[in-house]
Structures are given as structure tokens and as C-alpha cells.
């Protein structure tokens, strides 16, 4: 038995399930909103719960449409630039960095359409009561998923496929299962199947050993030499709200509105891991016959593992809003959005290839079929509050507060066999997530009736309150993490019906610490209890992402 894979470490293993089954994180990601809209609303930090009058604001408060005593149409093209820097994090106090040494920068640019829509105003001609009403159809983007990460370095202590072999050993899958024609259909994690069938790891006695590892005389196995490791991932996608809006102006004092909305979302995630032998001679593999005689040899050269995942979804909801104008210039707004039931269709695929050189060197590859699944979840109720003050034709200031308890997200299924699994996920959601707070503020100044200068700010707290720790077997409390967004903009309004607005935003995304694979080499402490061997930490990345967005709105009022 290989020391690093002893039965003692079984106590520390988290038994793998399918990588692509629904998780608590999936539902949170798809439930959260990051409002965009028109350039005017974006420039003012989307602090429009009490302000209204803009088609970008209708997503935030349906009553906002009733503030406009005119019809309007807008279209808003935009561009998003995400810049990511990835570099290894040293596990040692002296700062030594044995892997992912290089600081790598990746840029991703996307063109998009954050807003398009129209609203028609109907004037009743009355001085009191319902003075007018508005009916419109608006499409606003409410989330944007874009990131490109690339990391590279050298590592001689741990290996991606070494961890894969370790997990397959711990989970106890037989070679006959992993190599069978129906291996992808019998509940085995696809990562193991792809790795085994592309010769990334092979059986040795009663465990698995990776092609990057060497087995010593005392039946311990560790990485045989230096590996050039490369990790990459790309995320893309978005979420839009398609809204039918109606708003009423009651005596210029109360403005009420309602949205009947459809959420449309798409998301894709692909990642790959490469390992290449710096010197293939270090990675000798001997093939023996039943008598123990060496019959052939080869050397590990390189491998590549790639996985791809995508989903699309549709959800339905209603949103209600009210704006009150108690005195001239002062406004208060309240919104309430119903829980949203969303249907998700997902698809995934794995592929792997391993290359060996030498007298009997060959290349092996494996490609999974496409996996497909469908599931539903219900995101929680959202509430928003806002206040604004307008200084006649000179300008305005506004502030919003929005909250939602994401611990109330629930997965649901009509399939009885899925209910126990989904209830476990729902329990994880209850323990992991709580209330997310979103504060928005904006200002608009008009030096002349035709021109406006705008600025905004947005601060959003993460919903995650705890994280499961497999070593302690309990949830560990987490500090709040905040995402900040600053915005500026300009506006022009002609004497006729044409208007144009421009906005630029900078999103400050929290740092991410990420491990492409986990620690898997263990030792014992002074009391004989298992602990991670500090000489064999798996690599960790610090990922810093900055995001810039520019949007331009062209519109007409009539």
C-alpha cells in the first residue's frame, strides 16, 4: 500500500459526486442581480428606486415609468473588458513559491446590448386621480459573467493527475468499472473515467498511480520530477430581464407600477489543466509481464485534461413598486419582487489526452459523451427602498438599499428519487448563505438644460455567511466580502426628441483564492493524527479581476 494513500487518509476524503450536478453556488449565482440598463441609470449607480423616468430604471422600480409624461424608445450598446491577473500563493512563511511562479495577465472583451425598449404614455387629460399611464416593453441586462484566467509554473511535489489517482483510490472504483464501455453511465464521476481511459493513471496493487508519479521500493509514490503546469479557465454568459411594464400617475403624488417579467440566462464554464515533463527521462514507466520481467518501457511526456459546462434557463416573476412625492422635489420609493421559479437545462463534456515517449511511447485519449440534466430552483423575494431629491432642472441626488435572503433559495424536483439529494443541497444553502445587502447612490448635475454630468457608486455584500470545512466537519463562519462599483457619465438632450447618454463603470471584484486541485499528501502529527504534509502542499492561485464597462444610449422622446 502506498503511504500517501493509506486507509488513514480515507477519514479526510470528501467522496466525490458528479462535478456537474446542481450545487448551492449555482443557484446563488443565477439568483443575484447586478443591474445595468441605460447609460443614464448606469452612470448614476442605478440608484433609481425613487427617481424613475428612465427605461433603465424600470427593472429597479416598475413605478419609474409613470414618472415620465412622454413616450420614449432607447437602445444601448456596450462593451465589457475584464482583466485578470493570476499568480501563485506561497504556502510557506519565507515566501518560497515552488509552483505557479509566473504572474500571468489575461484580457477578455465582449460586446453586448445592456438595454433596449420602449414605453408609451397615455394622458387621461384629468387634473386629479389617474392623470396618465404608461405601457412598455423593456429588455435590461441584470448580470454579466465574464472572466479569463491563465496560470503557469513548475512543480516537483504535487500533480493534478496525482490528485486524480488519489481520489479514484479513495473512492474505491475498480479498473474494470473505469475502463468499461458504459463507465460514463453508471454513476462514476466523469473525471475519473476520462483520466483512466486516457492513461493519466493506472492500477498498482490495490491503488492507482499517476503517470507523473514514481513508485519507490518501500511502496511510497511521489512526483518523479519537475512538471511544467498550466491552468486555464474561461467564463462567459449573461442574464436579461424581459419586462412588460405598466405604470400609473395618481395626482402627481403617488406613482405605482408593475412588471411581469421573464429572466433569460446563459452561462458557460470551461477549464483545462496541462502537465508537461520538463525532463521526460525522470518519468520512466516499466511494463512487466506476469513473472515480473520488464517487457517494455516508455516515459511520460505531457497530458491535458479539459472540461466544459454550459447552462441556459428561464424564470418568471412579478415586481411591484411605488414612488411617493410628498413635497416638491422629494421622493421615496419601495419595491417588492416575488420569488422566481427558474427552469435550468445544463450540458457538460470531459476530454483528456496523455502522451508518452520512448521505445514504446504512445498517445492515449478519451472523450466523454455529452451529459444533460434539467432542474428547477426558486430564488427568494427581493425588497428595495430608495429616496431622491431633485433640484428643479439643475440636478438630483438619490440613494437605494436592496436586500434579499439567499438562504431561502430552494431546489425542487418532481422526481421522488431526487428529493433526498436536493434536500441535502437545500440544507447546505441554509447553512452557507444569508442576507445580501446592496447600497447604491447617484448624482446628476445639469450645467445647462442640454447637458448633464453624472456619477454613481454601488456596494454589494456577498450572501455567503459560512463555508463547509471537510476537516473539522462543520461550517466555518466567513467575514462579509464586498464588491464595489464606481461610475461616471455624460448626457445630452436636444431641443427636439433626440437624447444620448454615455457611461463608464469600474467594478472592483474581491480577490479570489483558488486551488486547481487539493492537497492530497498526508503525514501524521505528534499525536499520530493525520495532517497535510507541509512539504507537499498543492498549488494555490491568487486571482485579481478588474472589470470595465462602457455603454452608450441613443433614444427618442415623443
N, C-alpha and C positions, 0 to 999 in steps of 0.2 A: 504494500500500500504506500502510495506517495505521501510524504509527510505533509505537504501543503494541502492535501486533500483528505485528511484523516476524518474519521467519524466525528471527532470533536467539533469540527467546523460545521457540521450539519446543524448544530444548535444555532448558528449565526446566519444561516441561509434563509433568504426570503424566497419561497417557492414561486417560480415564475408562472405567470399566466400569459395569455396571448397579449403581445405588445399592442395590438390594435383594438382591443376591446374598449368600450367606453370607460372613461375614468372621471373622477371628480374634477380634475383640471379641465377636461374637455368642456363640461357643462359650464364651468365658471367663465372660461374664455369666450364662449359663444353667448353668454348672458350679459356680459358687460358692454357698455356703450362708451364710445369716445366720439362725441358729436363733431360733425363737420358742417356742411351746408353751404350757404352763400359766403362770398368773401367778406361781406359786412359782419355777419354773425361770427365767422371765424376770427376776424380781426379783433372783435370785442370779447374774445374768450368764450363765446356762446353763452354769455350771461344775459339771456333773453326771456327768462321766466316771467318777468314783469314788464318787459319793454315792448315786445311784439312789433308788428308792422313789417316783418321781413319773412320771406318764404323759408329761409334757413331756420328761422325761429319756430316754425310750425311743428317741427319734430320735438322741440323742447316744451312748448306750451301751445296746445291747439287753439287757445283763445287769442293767440297773437295775430291770427289772420283778421280777426274782427276789428283790430286797431287801424287797419288800412281802409280808407274811404275811397279806394280806387282799385281797379283790376291791374294785374301785373303778370309778367312772364319772365323767367330767368333761366339762364343756362350757365353752368360754372365748370369749366375745365380746370384741371390741376395737375401738379407734378409732385411726386414724393421721392425724396432722396434719403436713403438710410445708409449710414456709415458705421461700420462695426470694426472694433479693434479687439483682437483676441491674443492673449499671452498666458503662458503657464504661470501657475502659482506655486511657490516653493513650499514644501511641507516641513522644511527644516528651519530652525531658529537662525542659522547662519546665512540663510537666503540662497543656499545652493539650489540650482534648478537643473535636475538631471533629465528633463523632458519638456517638450513644447517650449523650447528656449526662445524661439523667434517671435517677435511681435509682428502680427500679420493684420493688415487692414483690407477690408472688403467694402465695396460700394454697390448699392442696388438702386436703380432708378426706375420709377413706374409712372406712366401717365394714366390719369383717371378722370372721372366725372363725379365730383362730390355732390352736385346738385343740379336738378332740372325740374321745372314745374310751372304751374300757373294757378292763379286764383282770380275768380270773377266776383266783382262786387255788385250787389243789388241794393239800390237805395229805395227805401219804402216811402220817402217823402214826408215822414212823420217827424214831429219835433220832440215827442216823448215816446216811451215804450221802445219797441224794436225799430230803431232808426235805419238799420241796414243789416245785411247779412252777406256772408262770403262763402263761396263754394270753390274748392280747388282740388287739384291732384298734384302731389309733390313727391319727388324721389330724393332722399338725402342719405348720404353715407354716414353710418354710425360706428364703424370700426374698420381698421386697416391693419392687415398682418403682413409685414414685410421685414425680412432680415436675411442677411447672407453672412455666414461665419466660415472662416478658414483658419486652420492652425497647423503648425508643423514643428517637429523637433525630433531629437534622438532619445532613445530609452533602452537601457540594457537590463532592467529589473522586472518590468511587468509588460504584458502583451494583451492586446484586445482579444485575440483568439485564445490566449491562455485563460482569460476570464471566461470565455465561452465554453472551453473544455471543462473548466472547473464547475460551472453551473450545470452542465449536462451530467457530470459525475454526481453532483449533489442531488440532482433531481431523479437520478436512477433510471434513466432511459437506456434500453438495450440497443446494441448496434443493429440488431435485426429490425427494431422499430424505426430507428432513424434512417436506415437505408431502404426501407420498404417503398414500394411504388405509391402506396396510399398514406405515406407519412404525414403529408400536409392535411389529411382529412381525419386524423384520429386523436386530435386534441393536444398534440405536442407543439410547444412554441416553435414557430416557423424559423426563428433564428438558429435554433439547434439543428433543425433538419437541413437548412441551407448550408450551414457551416460543415456539417458532417458529409453531406453529399458532394461538396466541393473540396473535400480533403483538407479542410482547415484544422481538423483534429481527428485522431484515430484512437481506437481502444488499446489500452496497455494493461494487462491483467484485468482487474475489475474496475478500472477508472479510464478516463480519457486524457490524452496528452496532445497538446497543440503542436503544429508543425514548427512553431518558433521555439519549442522547449527541448531541453536535453535531459535524459534520464540518467542519473548517476548510479554508481554501484550500490549505494545504500538505499536505492529506490526513492530518492527525492528528485524532484524535477523543477527546474527553473529556466528562465530565458537563456538561450545558448550564446547570445552575442548581442551586438548593437543592432537596433532596429530604427530605421527612419520611419516615423509615424506621421500620418497626415489625417486630419479630421476636417470634415466639411458638412455644413447643413444649409438648406435654403428653405425659407418660409414665405409663403405668399397667400393672398386672399383678402377678402373684404366682407363687410356686411352692409346691406342697404335696407332702408325702410321705404316701402311704397304706401303712400298715405292718401286716403280720401278724407278731406277736411271740411268741416262746416263750422262757421263762427257767427255769433250774434252780437250786435252792438245794442245794448239796452240803455238808452238815455245818456250816452257818453259817460256812464257811471260804472256799469258792470259789463264786462265782455266775457262771454262764455264760448267754449269751443269743444269739439270732439273729433278725434281721429279714429278711423277704422284702418288698421294697418296690417301690413304683411312684411315680415322680416325675411329677406333672402340672403343667405350666407354661403360663402365658399372658402375653403381652407385647404392648403396643401403643405406637406412637410416631407422633405427628402433629406437623407443624411447618408454619408459614406465614411468608411474608415479604411485606410490603406496602411499596410506594414510591408516594408522592404528591407531585406537583409543588407546591411552595409557591407558585410563580407560573407557571401554565401557559404564559404568554407567552414564557418563556425557552426553551421546548421546541418551537419551530417545526419542523414536518416538511413538506417540499415534495415533491410528487409530479410528476415530469416525464415528458413524452412522449419518443418516440424522437429528437426533434430537440433535446431539452434544454430545452424550454419548460415552465414551471410550469403545470400544469393543475388542481391542487387543493392545498389546504393543510389542516393540522389541527395540534393541539397535544396533546402527551402530558399526561394528567391524573393517572392512577393505574394501578397494577397490583397483582395479588395472585397469588402462587404458593403452592399448598398440596400437601403430600404426606402420605399416610397409609400406615402399615405395621403389620401385626399378625402374630403367630405363635402357634401352640399346639403343644405337644409332650408326649411320653410317653416315659419311660425306665424301665428295670428294673435292679434291683441287689440285692445281698445285703450285710448288715452283721453282723459278729461282734464280740462283746465279752466281757470277763471282768473281774470285780471280786474282789480278794483281800482278806481281812480277817485279817492275820497276828496282830494283837493287838487287844484290845478297844478300839474307837474309831477305830483307824487302818485306812484303806482305800486300795488302789491299783487303778486301772482302766486297761485298754488296749482300744482299738477298732481295727477294720480294715474299711473299706468297699471293696467290689470296684469296678473301673471300671464306669461306667454308659453303656450304649449308648442313645442317645436319638434318636427319630424326630421331625423337625420339619416342620410344614406352615406355609407362610408365604403372605401375601397383601398386595398393595400397589396403590396408585392415586395418580395425579397429576391435578391440575387447575389451570388458570390462566385469568386474565381480565385484559384490558387495555382501558382506557377513554381515548378521545381526544375532545377538544372542539374547537370552532371550526366554520367553514363546512362542512367535510366530515368532521367528527368522528364516529366510530363506536365501538362496543364489540365486542370480539372475545373468544371464549372457547374453551377446549379441555378435554376430559375424556378421560382415558385409559380403556381397558378395565381390568378387574381382572387383575392379574398373579398367578400362582400358581406355587409351587415346593415341592418336598419334598427333604429331605436328612437325613443322619444324621451324628452325631458321637459319639465316645467320650470321656467325661471321665475323668480319672485316678483312681488309687487314692488313698484318704484314710486317714490314720492319726491316732489321738488317744491321749493319755496324761493321766492325772489322779491326784491324791492328795487325800484328805479326812480330816478328823478330827472326830469327833462327841464332844461333851461330855455324854454321857448324854442327859437330857431338857432340858438347858439350851440347847444350840445346836450349831452346826457351822461349820467353815470348809472351803473347797475351792478347788482351783486346777487348771486344764486347760491343755494345749498340744495344738494340732491343726495338721497341715501337709499340704500337697499340692503336687505339682509340676505346675503347669498348663501347662508347656512340653510335657507329654506328651499334651495334647488332640490328637485326630486326627479329621479329616473322612474319611468313607468313602462310596463310591458303587459300585453295581453297573454303572453306565453307563460303558463304556470311554471315551467321549468326554469325560467329566467328570474323568477321573483326573489329567490334567496340570494342570488348573485347581486341583483340590483339593490336589495335591501342592505347588503354589506357596503355597496358604494354609497348609498344614501347616508348610512351611518358615518362613513368617512367624511362626507360632505358636512354633516352636522358638527363633527369634531374639528374639522380643518378650517372652515370658513365662517365669517361673521359679517358684520355691517361694514360696508364700504361708504366712505364719505367723499363727496365731490364739491369743491368750492370753486366758483367762477366769479370773475369780476371784469368789468369793461368800462371804457370811457370813450366818448366821441366828442370832438370839438370841431365846430364849423367856423373857420375864419371868414368865409364868405358863404352865401347861400348855395353856391355851386360846388364847393369843395369841403371835404371832411377829412380829419386826421383821427385815427383810431388806435387803441391799444387794449390788450387784454391779458388775463392771467388765469391759469387753471391749475388747481392742485387736487390730486385724487389719491386716496389711500387705498392700499391693497386690501382685498377681502380676507386674505389668509391670516388666521389667528394662531394656528398651530400646525406642526408637521409631525408625521409619524416617524418614530425612530425605532428601527428594527432591532437595534442592540439592547435598548432599555425596555422595549415592548410597550411604549407609551407615547402619547402625544406631547411634544415639547412646544411650549409657548413661544411665539415669534413676536418680535417687535414690528410695529407698523412700518411699511415701506411706502414711500410716496413717489408719484410721478408728477413732474411739473411741466407746464407748457406756457410759453410766452408768445405773444403775437402782436403784430403791428399791421397797419393798413391805411390805405388812402381811398377816398371815394369822390366820384364826380357825378353830378346830376345836371343835365342840360335844362334849358328853359322849356324844352318840349317834353317828350315822354322818355327819351333815352337816358339810361344811367349805367355807370360802370364802377366796379369796386375791385380793389386788389388787396390781398392779404398774404402775409408771410408768417409762418409759425416755426418755432423751435421747440421740440419735445426733449426733455431731459429724462431719459429712461434709467431706472435704477440699475446698478451694476448686477451682473449675473455671475454666480459661481457655478460651474458646470463640470461634471465628470463624465467623459465619454464612456468609461467603464469603471466599475467599482473596485475597491481594494479586495483582494482575494487570497493573499498570502498571510497566514496567521502563525503566531507563536503563542507562548504561554507567559503570563506574568509570574511574579514571585510566589503567588499563591496557587499557581497551576491553572488559573483561569485563562480561557482563550482571549487573545488580543491581536490586533493588527500588528504585523511586523513592521516597525518603523523604517527598516531598510528596504521595504518593498511597497511603498505607497503607490497607488495608481495615480496617474496624472490628473491634474485639475486645471481648469481654464478660468481666467477672469475675462468676462466679455463686457465691453463697454459699447453701447449703441447710442448714436445721436441721430435724430430724425428731423429733416427739414421738409416743409411743405409750402408750396406757393399755389394760390388759387386766384382765378380771375372770373368775376361775374359780369355778364352782359345782360341787360334787362330793359324792359319797356313797361311803363305805366300808362294806363289809358282808362 
